[in-house]
Amino acid sequence: MPTSFIRAACLLMLLTFCVLPGYAEIIDVTGLFADEASWLADNVAKETRDEFLFRTAGINAYADSKPPEVGDVEVFNTFNVSTNTHFKIRAQLKKIGRHCYIYLQEGKKVDSNAISRIVSEFDGRIYPSTRSMFGTEWSPGIDGDTRITLLLLDIQDGHNPQQGRRGYTAGYFYPGDCYNRKKKAESNEREMLYLDIYPSVPGSAEFMSVVAHEFQHMIHWNNDPKEFTWVNESLSQLSQFLCGYGHPPQVQAFIRNPHNNLAAWSNDDMIANYGQVYLWAYYISIRIASTDERRRAFVRRMVAQTSQGFSGLNAAIQKQGIKNNVRNLFRSFCLANYLNDDRIERGAYGYDKPLAKLALRPELRLDKPPFEVKGRVKCWASRAIQINSASLRGQDVAVLFAGQPVSASNYANSFDVALVTYSSDRKHLPVVTWLDIKDFKASQRVRLSNVHDRMMMVVVNRGPEVMKVEQAFARGAAPAAFTFAIRRTSTA
């Protein structure tokens, strides 16, 4: 990766949020293996084939094994996403790169120029950049070979546009491949990525972004095989951007459905999950540290943490000596998604230039009194209400808020609420007031500016940051009810 951690990637693709006609939504199924990866990490030794044979039989059968050659045919275990089953295919070795082997499923065709492009992109860009930013894969790994296998195949995912099934699996990393097949029967006993060739276009920028995404999963598994899916996916999404392949298209889904639980990784809106966690990782990467070197060091610390979720993030923050925390980062992130103005609070409430036009729409707009709202907000999510406050300029108002306590896994939620006043023409700096919430309630008097004709209430609902209950709470807690009102207290 060039020395400028974020800026160099930005040069390759300025923000264009567009969905082309017929666009098929891409899904990564690596998360399907999260529970299996965690179980294997707890119950099966991580050892090379030579180590396993020496430990169990006192022999080293692979010491004189023949190195792979172009034209070799191997049998691979693969995964049928639509039926959730493993099956075997044959594939031929088409090209050997400095850091990779390219195998192609028998009976399938991929242009030789595309294969050369894949090797060039992986060796020259993805491999060095991703390792620099996130850490290293297990190398030489279970097979004693430093090269990564890239298996090009038609992943069986049920993709059928004629029947309305436009989504497809573009690729995946299967942790089971890194264990001896005596312990994991489906293992291919090599570090490898599975990459779709239909409807994916091998060698295209979109295809290579998937390679960058999946390679981060491989690196993350080596450092923390039990990481929560939402964190792992957030960094794989970030890897796509930092390798120069632009903002992931799933951001559009989050823009369409912003009321999404960051930490739950539910199936309610899988595509929105990807968009949301990407923005979270991107936001952290540009706001957590002031230099490219410190950002890179921080991301590597996140990956290396053996505690998961928000606990891992807090640990990385503490180890790097950063004066910040999950609560402040999350509420600032939520506000940035709606306000996106980096002129105040040292940029904490906005994104940088590549995402300068991003702005989630408030769920509700109130153009005239009474300014009173009842709503519900998911855990680790936010909701915003916009108010036309032109008639209240220069006046004092009373802001009243009450939120519902929600319990799950012996923990309760908590709220942060921001009152933002701003001018509709954006010529004046906005003012952000965080309400002082006690016992889930707030009653606060605020003087409004003469130049601001709009207000926005951003209600943030957080869960616990304790690793062992974080996801259970996020998945089990119902959306919390809330009410707020804004009332005039003076006419002066």
URPE-V420656 format. One record per residue. N is the residue number from 1. RES is the residue in three letters. PHI is phi as a letter, one per 30 degrees, with the letter a starting at -180 (999 if undefined). OMEGA is omega in radians with two decimals (NA if undefined). Layout:
n=N res=RES phi=PHI omega=OMEGA
n=N res=RES phi=PHI omega=OMEGA
This chain:
n=1 res=MET phi=999 omega=3.07
n=2 res=PRO phi=e omega=-3.02
n=3 res=THR phi=d omega=3.12
n=4 res=SER phi=d omega=-3.00
n=5 res=PHE phi=e omega=-3.12
n=6 res=ILE phi=c omega=-2.96
n=7 res=ARG phi=d omega=-3.13
n=8 res=ALA phi=d omega=3.11
n=9 res=ALA phi=d omega=-3.12
n=10 res=CYS phi=d omega=-3.10
n=11 res=LEU phi=d omega=-3.06
n=12 res=LEU phi=d omega=-3.14
n=13 res=MET phi=a omega=2.99
n=14 res=LEU phi=d omega=-2.96
n=15 res=LEU phi=d omega=2.96
n=16 res=THR phi=b omega=3.14
n=17 res=PHE phi=d omega=3.12
n=18 res=CYS phi=b omega=3.07
n=19 res=VAL phi=c omega=-3.10
n=20 res=LEU phi=d omega=3.08
n=21 res=PRO phi=e omega=3.14
n=22 res=GLY phi=i omega=-3.12
n=23 res=TYR phi=e omega=3.12
n=24 res=ALA phi=c omega=-3.08
n=25 res=GLU phi=d omega=-3.05
n=26 res=ILE phi=c omega=3.13
n=27 res=ILE phi=b omega=3.02
n=28 res=ASP phi=c omega=-3.06
n=29 res=VAL phi=c omega=3.11
n=30 res=THR phi=e omega=3.14
n=31 res=GLY phi=d omega=3.11
n=32 res=LEU phi=d omega=-3.09
n=33 res=PHE phi=c omega=-3.04
n=34 res=ALA phi=d omega=-3.14
n=35 res=ASP phi=d omega=3.11
n=36 res=GLU phi=d omega=3.13
n=37 res=ALA phi=d omega=3.13
n=38 res=SER phi=d omega=3.14
n=39 res=TRP phi=d omega=3.13
n=40 res=LEU phi=d omega=-3.14
n=41 res=ALA phi=d omega=-3.12
n=42 res=ASP phi=d omega=-2.93
n=43 res=ASN phi=b omega=-3.08
n=44 res=VAL phi=b omega=-3.13
n=45 res=ALA phi=d omega=3.05
n=46 res=LYS phi=c omega=-3.07
n=47 res=GLU phi=b omega=3.13
n=48 res=THR phi=d omega=3.08
n=49 res=ARG phi=d omega=3.12
n=50 res=ASP phi=d omega=3.14
n=51 res=GLU phi=d omega=3.14
n=52 res=PHE phi=d omega=-3.12
n=53 res=LEU phi=d omega=3.14
n=54 res=PHE phi=d omega=-3.13
n=55 res=ARG phi=d omega=-3.04
n=56 res=THR phi=c omega=-3.07
n=57 res=ALA phi=b omega=3.13
n=58 res=GLY phi=i omega=-3.13
n=59 res=ILE phi=b omega=3.08
n=60 res=ASN phi=b omega=-3.00
n=61 res=ALA phi=d omega=-3.04
n=62 res=TYR phi=c omega=-3.07
n=63 res=ALA phi=d omega=-3.09
n=64 res=ASP phi=c omega=-3.10
n=65 res=SER phi=d omega=-3.11
n=66 res=LYS phi=d omega=3.11
n=67 res=PRO phi=d omega=-3.13
n=68 res=PRO phi=d omega=3.09
n=69 res=GLU phi=b omega=3.08
n=70 res=VAL phi=e omega=-3.09
n=71 res=GLY phi=j omega=3.10
n=72 res=ASP phi=d omega=3.08
n=73 res=VAL phi=c omega=3.14
n=74 res=GLU phi=b omega=3.02
n=75 res=VAL phi=c omega=-3.11
n=76 res=PHE phi=c omega=2.91
n=77 res=ASN phi=d omega=3.09
n=78 res=THR phi=b omega=-3.00
n=79 res=PHE phi=b omega=3.05
n=80 res=ASN phi=c omega=-3.06
n=81 res=VAL phi=d omega=-3.06
n=82 res=SER phi=d omega=-3.13
n=83 res=THR phi=c omega=3.13
n=84 res=ASN phi=h omega=-3.13
n=85 res=THR phi=b omega=3.07
n=86 res=HIS phi=c omega=3.06
n=87 res=PHE phi=a omega=-3.04
n=88 res=LYS phi=c omega=3.00
n=89 res=ILE phi=b omega=3.01
n=90 res=ARG phi=c omega=-3.14
n=91 res=ALA phi=b omega=-3.10
n=92 res=GLN phi=c omega=3.09
n=93 res=LEU phi=d omega=-3.06
n=94 res=LYS phi=c omega=-3.08
n=95 res=LYS phi=a omega=3.10
n=96 res=ILE phi=c omega=3.10
n=97 res=GLY phi=c omega=3.12
n=98 res=ARG phi=d omega=-3.08
n=99 res=HIS phi=b omega=-3.04
n=100 res=CYS phi=a omega=2.92
n=101 res=TYR phi=c omega=3.07
n=102 res=ILE phi=c omega=3.06
n=103 res=TYR phi=c omega=3.12
n=104 res=LEU phi=b omega=3.12
n=105 res=GLN phi=e omega=3.11
n=106 res=GLU phi=d omega=3.14
n=107 res=GLY phi=i omega=3.13
n=108 res=LYS phi=c omega=-3.12
n=109 res=LYS phi=c omega=3.00
n=110 res=VAL phi=b omega=-3.11
n=111 res=ASP phi=e omega=-3.12
n=112 res=SER phi=d omega=3.09
n=113 res=ASN phi=d omega=3.10
n=114 res=ALA phi=d omega=3.12
n=115 res=ILE phi=d omega=3.10
n=116 res=SER phi=d omega=3.13
n=117 res=ARG phi=d omega=3.11
n=118 res=ILE phi=d omega=3.13
n=119 res=VAL phi=d omega=-3.12
n=120 res=SER phi=d omega=-3.14
n=121 res=GLU phi=d omega=-3.12
n=122 res=PHE phi=d omega=-3.09
n=123 res=ASP phi=d omega=-3.01
n=124 res=GLY phi=d omega=-3.07
n=125 res=ARG phi=b omega=-2.97
n=126 res=ILE phi=d omega=-3.08
n=127 res=TYR phi=d omega=-3.13
n=128 res=PRO phi=d omega=-3.08
n=129 res=SER phi=d omega=-3.09
n=130 res=THR phi=d omega=3.11
n=131 res=ARG phi=d omega=3.12
n=132 res=SER phi=d omega=-3.03
n=133 res=MET phi=d omega=-2.97
n=134 res=PHE phi=b omega=-3.08
n=135 res=GLY phi=j omega=-3.04
n=136 res=THR phi=c omega=3.01
n=137 res=GLU phi=d omega=3.04
n=138 res=TRP phi=d omega=-3.07
n=139 res=SER phi=b omega=0.12
n=140 res=PRO phi=d omega=2.97
n=141 res=GLY phi=i omega=-3.02
n=142 res=ILE phi=d omega=-3.09
n=143 res=ASP phi=c omega=-3.14
n=144 res=GLY phi=i omega=-3.07
n=145 res=ASP phi=b omega=-3.10
n=146 res=THR phi=d omega=-3.12
n=147 res=ARG phi=d omega=3.10
n=148 res=ILE phi=c omega=3.07
n=149 res=THR phi=d omega=3.03
n=150 res=LEU phi=c omega=-3.11
n=151 res=LEU phi=c omega=3.11
n=152 res=LEU phi=c omega=-3.08
n=153 res=LEU phi=a omega=3.01
n=154 res=ASP phi=d omega=-3.12
n=155 res=ILE phi=d omega=-3.13
n=156 res=GLN phi=d omega=-3.01
n=157 res=ASP phi=b omega=3.14
n=158 res=GLY phi=i omega=-3.14
n=159 res=HIS phi=d omega=-3.13
n=160 res=ASN phi=a omega=-3.09
n=161 res=PRO phi=e omega=-3.12
n=162 res=GLN phi=d omega=3.12
n=163 res=GLN phi=c omega=3.06
n=164 res=GLY phi=i omega=3.14
n=165 res=ARG phi=c omega=-3.03
n=166 res=ARG phi=d omega=3.11
n=167 res=GLY phi=d omega=3.13
n=168 res=TYR phi=a omega=3.12
n=169 res=THR phi=c omega=-3.07
n=170 res=ALA phi=d omega=-3.14
n=171 res=GLY phi=l omega=3.06
n=172 res=TYR phi=a omega=2.98
n=173 res=PHE phi=c omega=-3.12
n=174 res=TYR phi=c omega=-3.10
n=175 res=PRO phi=e omega=-3.13
n=176 res=GLY phi=e omega=3.13
n=177 res=ASP phi=d omega=-3.08
n=178 res=CYS phi=c omega=3.10
n=179 res=TYR phi=b omega=3.13
n=180 res=ASN phi=d omega=-3.08
n=181 res=ARG phi=d omega=2.99
n=182 res=LYS phi=d omega=3.11
n=183 res=LYS phi=c omega=-3.14
n=184 res=LYS phi=b omega=-2.96
n=185 res=ALA phi=e omega=-3.08
n=186 res=GLU phi=d omega=-3.07
n=187 res=SER phi=d omega=2.98
n=188 res=ASN phi=c omega=3.07
n=189 res=GLU phi=h omega=3.05
n=190 res=ARG phi=a omega=3.04
n=191 res=GLU phi=d omega=-3.02
n=192 res=MET phi=a omega=3.06
n=193 res=LEU phi=b omega=3.10
n=194 res=TYR phi=c omega=-3.01
n=195 res=LEU phi=b omega=-3.05
n=196 res=ASP phi=d omega=3.09
n=197 res=ILE phi=c omega=3.02
n=198 res=TYR phi=a omega=0.13
n=199 res=PRO phi=d omega=3.07
n=200 res=SER phi=e omega=3.12
n=201 res=VAL phi=c omega=-3.08
n=202 res=PRO phi=e omega=3.12
n=203 res=GLY phi=j omega=3.12
n=204 res=SER phi=d omega=3.12
n=205 res=ALA phi=d omega=3.12
n=206 res=GLU phi=d omega=3.12
n=207 res=PHE phi=d omega=-3.11
n=208 res=MET phi=d omega=3.08
n=209 res=SER phi=d omega=3.08
n=210 res=VAL phi=d omega=3.09
n=211 res=VAL phi=e omega=3.11
n=212 res=ALA phi=d omega=3.13
n=213 res=HIS phi=d omega=-3.07
n=214 res=GLU phi=d omega=3.13
n=215 res=PHE phi=d omega=3.05
n=216 res=GLN phi=d omega=3.09
n=217 res=HIS phi=e omega=3.13
n=218 res=MET phi=d omega=3.12
n=219 res=ILE phi=d omega=-3.11
n=220 res=HIS phi=d omega=3.10
n=221 res=TRP phi=e omega=-3.13
n=222 res=ASN phi=d omega=-3.10
n=223 res=ASN phi=c omega=-3.11
n=224 res=ASP phi=a omega=-3.07
n=225 res=PRO phi=d omega=-3.09
n=226 res=LYS phi=c omega=-3.11
n=227 res=GLU phi=e omega=3.09
n=228 res=PHE phi=d omega=-3.08
n=229 res=THR phi=e omega=-3.03
n=230 res=TRP phi=d omega=3.11
n=231 res=VAL phi=d omega=-3.14
n=232 res=ASN phi=e omega=3.14
n=233 res=GLU phi=d omega=-3.14
n=234 res=SER phi=d omega=-3.12
n=235 res=LEU phi=d omega=3.03
n=236 res=SER phi=d omega=3.05
n=237 res=GLN phi=d omega=3.12
n=238 res=LEU phi=d omega=3.13
n=239 res=SER phi=e omega=3.12
n=240 res=GLN phi=e omega=-3.11
n=241 res=PHE phi=d omega=-3.06
n=242 res=LEU phi=d omega=3.04
n=243 res=CYS phi=d omega=3.02
n=244 res=GLY phi=j omega=-3.08
n=245 res=TYR phi=c omega=3.02
n=246 res=GLY phi=i omega=3.12
n=247 res=HIS phi=d omega=-3.13
n=248 res=PRO phi=e omega=-3.07
n=249 res=PRO phi=d omega=-3.11
n=250 res=GLN phi=d omega=3.07
n=251 res=VAL phi=e omega=3.12
n=252 res=GLN phi=e omega=-3.12
n=253 res=ALA phi=d omega=3.10
n=254 res=PHE phi=d omega=3.08
n=255 res=ILE phi=d omega=3.12
n=256 res=ARG phi=d omega=-3.09
n=257 res=ASN phi=b omega=-3.05
n=258 res=PRO phi=d omega=-3.13
n=259 res=HIS phi=d omega=-2.99
n=260 res=ASN phi=b omega=-3.12
n=261 res=ASN phi=d omega=-3.07
n=262 res=LEU phi=d omega=-2.94
n=263 res=ALA phi=c omega=-3.02
n=264 res=ALA phi=d omega=-3.05
n=265 res=TRP phi=h omega=-3.13
n=266 res=SER phi=d omega=3.10
n=267 res=ASN phi=c omega=-3.10
n=268 res=ASP phi=e omega=3.09
n=269 res=ASP phi=b omega=-3.04
n=270 res=MET phi=e omega=-3.08
n=271 res=ILE phi=d omega=3.09
n=272 res=ALA phi=d omega=3.07
n=273 res=ASN phi=e omega=-3.10
n=274 res=TYR phi=d omega=3.13
n=275 res=GLY phi=d omega=-3.11
n=276 res=GLN phi=d omega=-3.09
n=277 res=VAL phi=d omega=3.06
n=278 res=TYR phi=d omega=-3.13
n=279 res=LEU phi=e omega=3.10
n=280 res=TRP phi=d omega=-3.14
n=281 res=ALA phi=d omega=3.13
n=282 res=TYR phi=d omega=3.14
n=283 res=TYR phi=e omega=3.13
n=284 res=ILE phi=d omega=-3.06
n=285 res=SER phi=d omega=-3.13
n=286 res=ILE phi=c omega=-3.05
n=287 res=ARG phi=c omega=-3.02
n=288 res=ILE phi=d omega=-3.09
n=289 res=ALA phi=b omega=-2.98
n=290 res=SER phi=c omega=-3.12
n=291 res=THR phi=b omega=3.12
n=292 res=ASP phi=d omega=-3.12
n=293 res=GLU phi=d omega=-3.14
n=294 res=ARG phi=d omega=3.07
n=295 res=ARG phi=d omega=-3.14
n=296 res=ARG phi=d omega=3.13
n=297 res=ALA phi=d omega=-3.12
n=298 res=PHE phi=d omega=-3.14
n=299 res=VAL phi=d omega=3.11
n=300 res=ARG phi=d omega=3.09
n=301 res=ARG phi=d omega=3.10
n=302 res=MET phi=e omega=-3.12
n=303 res=VAL phi=d omega=-3.05
n=304 res=ALA phi=d omega=-3.12
n=305 res=GLN phi=d omega=3.08
n=306 res=THR phi=c omega=2.93
n=307 res=SER phi=c omega=-2.97
n=308 res=GLN phi=c omega=3.02
n=309 res=GLY phi=i omega=-3.13
n=310 res=PHE phi=d omega=3.08
n=311 res=SER phi=d omega=3.10
n=312 res=GLY phi=d omega=3.11
n=313 res=LEU phi=d omega=3.11
n=314 res=ASN phi=d omega=3.13
n=315 res=ALA phi=d omega=3.12
n=316 res=ALA phi=d omega=3.10
n=317 res=ILE phi=d omega=-3.12
n=318 res=GLN phi=d omega=-3.10
n=319 res=LYS phi=d omega=3.14
n=320 res=GLN phi=c omega=3.10
n=321 res=GLY phi=i omega=-3.14
n=322 res=ILE phi=d omega=3.13
n=323 res=LYS phi=d omega=3.13
n=324 res=ASN phi=a omega=3.12
n=325 res=ASN phi=a omega=-3.08
n=326 res=VAL phi=d omega=-3.10
n=327 res=ARG phi=e omega=-3.10
n=328 res=ASN phi=d omega=3.13
n=329 res=LEU phi=d omega=-3.07
n=330 res=PHE phi=d omega=-3.12
n=331 res=ARG phi=d omega=3.08
n=332 res=SER phi=d omega=3.08
n=333 res=PHE phi=d omega=3.14
n=334 res=CYS phi=d omega=3.14
n=335 res=LEU phi=d omega=3.12
n=336 res=ALA phi=d omega=-3.13
n=337 res=ASN phi=d omega=3.14
n=338 res=TYR phi=c omega=-3.06
n=339 res=LEU phi=d omega=-3.13
n=340 res=ASN phi=h omega=3.09
n=341 res=ASP phi=b omega=-3.06
n=342 res=ASP phi=d omega=-3.12
n=343 res=ARG phi=d omega=-3.10
n=344 res=ILE phi=b omega=3.07
n=345 res=GLU phi=h omega=3.11
n=346 res=ARG phi=h omega=3.07
n=347 res=GLY phi=i omega=-3.03
n=348 res=ALA phi=d omega=-3.07
n=349 res=TYR phi=c omega=3.12
n=350 res=GLY phi=a omega=3.08
n=351 res=TYR phi=c omega=3.08
n=352 res=ASP phi=d omega=-2.98
n=353 res=LYS phi=e omega=-3.10
n=354 res=PRO phi=e omega=3.13
n=355 res=LEU phi=c omega=-3.06
n=356 res=ALA phi=d omega=-3.10
n=357 res=LYS phi=c omega=3.13
n=358 res=LEU phi=d omega=3.04
n=359 res=ALA phi=a omega=3.06
n=360 res=LEU phi=d omega=3.11
n=361 res=ARG phi=d omega=3.03
n=362 res=PRO phi=e omega=-3.08
n=363 res=GLU phi=d omega=-3.07
n=364 res=LEU phi=b omega=3.07
n=365 res=ARG phi=b omega=3.10
n=366 res=LEU phi=c omega=-3.08
n=367 res=ASP phi=c omega=-3.14
n=368 res=LYS phi=a omega=3.13
n=369 res=PRO phi=d omega=0.03
n=370 res=PRO phi=d omega=3.12
n=371 res=PHE phi=c omega=-3.12
n=372 res=GLU phi=b omega=-3.04
n=373 res=VAL phi=b omega=2.92
n=374 res=LYS phi=c omega=-3.12
n=375 res=GLY phi=a omega=3.09
n=376 res=ARG phi=b omega=-3.12
n=377 res=VAL phi=b omega=3.13
n=378 res=LYS phi=d omega=3.05
n=379 res=CYS phi=d omega=-3.10
n=380 res=TRP phi=h omega=3.12
n=381 res=ALA phi=b omega=3.14
n=382 res=SER phi=b omega=3.03
n=383 res=ARG phi=b omega=-3.10
n=384 res=ALA phi=b omega=3.09
n=385 res=ILE phi=b omega=3.13
n=386 res=GLN phi=c omega=-3.09
n=387 res=ILE phi=b omega=3.01
n=388 res=ASN phi=d omega=-3.03
n=389 res=SER phi=c omega=-3.11
n=390 res=ALA phi=e omega=-3.11
n=391 res=SER phi=d omega=-3.10
n=392 res=LEU phi=c omega=-3.08
n=393 res=ARG phi=e omega=3.10
n=394 res=GLY phi=i omega=-3.08
n=395 res=GLN phi=c omega=3.02
n=396 res=ASP phi=c omega=3.08
n=397 res=VAL phi=b omega=3.02
n=398 res=ALA phi=c omega=3.13
n=399 res=VAL phi=c omega=-3.10
n=400 res=LEU phi=c omega=-3.14
n=401 res=PHE phi=b omega=3.01
n=402 res=ALA phi=b omega=-3.14
n=403 res=GLY phi=c omega=-3.09
n=404 res=GLN phi=c omega=2.99
n=405 res=PRO phi=d omega=3.10
n=406 res=VAL phi=b omega=-3.10
n=407 res=SER phi=c omega=3.04
n=408 res=ALA phi=a omega=-3.14
n=409 res=SER phi=h omega=3.09
n=410 res=ASN phi=i omega=3.07
n=411 res=TYR phi=b omega=3.13
n=412 res=ALA phi=b omega=3.11
n=413 res=ASN phi=d omega=3.03
n=414 res=SER phi=a omega=-3.07
n=415 res=PHE phi=c omega=2.84
n=416 res=ASP phi=b omega=-3.11
n=417 res=VAL phi=b omega=3.12
n=418 res=ALA phi=c omega=2.95
n=419 res=LEU phi=c omega=-3.12
n=420 res=VAL phi=c omega=3.02
n=421 res=THR phi=c omega=-3.07
n=422 res=TYR phi=a omega=3.10
n=423 res=SER phi=c omega=-3.07
n=424 res=SER phi=d omega=3.11
n=425 res=ASP phi=d omega=3.09
n=426 res=ARG phi=i omega=-3.14
n=427 res=LYS phi=d omega=-3.10
n=428 res=HIS phi=c omega=3.14
n=429 res=LEU phi=d omega=3.08
n=430 res=PRO phi=d omega=3.07
n=431 res=VAL phi=b omega=-3.12
n=432 res=VAL phi=c omega=3.08
n=433 res=THR phi=b omega=3.05
n=434 res=TRP phi=d omega=-3.09
n=435 res=LEU phi=d omega=3.09
n=436 res=ASP phi=d omega=-3.05
n=437 res=ILE phi=c omega=3.08
n=438 res=LYS phi=b omega=-3.11
n=439 res=ASP phi=h omega=3.06
n=440 res=PHE phi=i omega=3.13
n=441 res=LYS phi=b omega=3.07
n=442 res=ALA phi=b omega=3.03
n=443 res=SER phi=b omega=-2.96
n=444 res=GLN phi=b omega=3.10
n=445 res=ARG phi=c omega=-3.07
n=446 res=VAL phi=b omega=3.05
n=447 res=ARG phi=c omega=-3.12
n=448 res=LEU phi=d omega=-3.13
n=449 res=SER phi=d omega=3.08
n=450 res=ASN phi=d omega=-3.04
n=451 res=VAL phi=c omega=-3.13
n=452 res=HIS phi=c omega=3.14
n=453 res=ASP phi=c omega=3.12
n=454 res=ARG phi=b omega=3.00
n=455 res=MET phi=b omega=3.04
n=456 res=MET phi=b omega=3.04
n=457 res=MET phi=c omega=3.09
n=458 res=VAL phi=c omega=-3.09
n=459 res=VAL phi=c omega=-3.08
n=460 res=VAL phi=c omega=-3.14
n=461 res=ASN phi=c omega=-3.10
n=462 res=ARG phi=c omega=3.03
n=463 res=GLY phi=c omega=3.13
n=464 res=PRO phi=d omega=3.11
n=465 res=GLU phi=c omega=-3.11
n=466 res=VAL phi=d omega=-2.97
n=467 res=MET phi=e omega=-2.98
n=468 res=LYS phi=d omega=-3.12
n=469 res=VAL phi=b omega=-3.03
n=470 res=GLU phi=e omega=-3.08
n=471 res=GLN phi=d omega=3.10
n=472 res=ALA phi=d omega=3.11
n=473 res=PHE phi=d omega=-3.09
n=474 res=ALA phi=e omega=-3.11
n=475 res=ARG phi=d omega=-3.03
n=476 res=GLY phi=c omega=-3.08
n=477 res=ALA phi=d omega=3.09
n=478 res=ALA phi=d omega=3.04
n=479 res=PRO phi=e omega=-3.10
n=480 res=ALA phi=c omega=3.09
n=481 res=ALA phi=d omega=3.06
n=482 res=PHE phi=a omega=3.02
n=483 res=THR phi=b omega=2.97
n=484 res=PHE phi=a omega=3.13
n=485 res=ALA phi=b omega=3.05
n=486 res=ILE phi=b omega=-3.05
n=487 res=ARG phi=b omega=3.12
n=488 res=ARG phi=d omega=3.10
n=489 res=THR phi=c omega=3.11
n=490 res=SER phi=a omega=3.10
n=491 res=THR phi=c omega=-3.10
n=492 res=ALA phi=d omega=NA
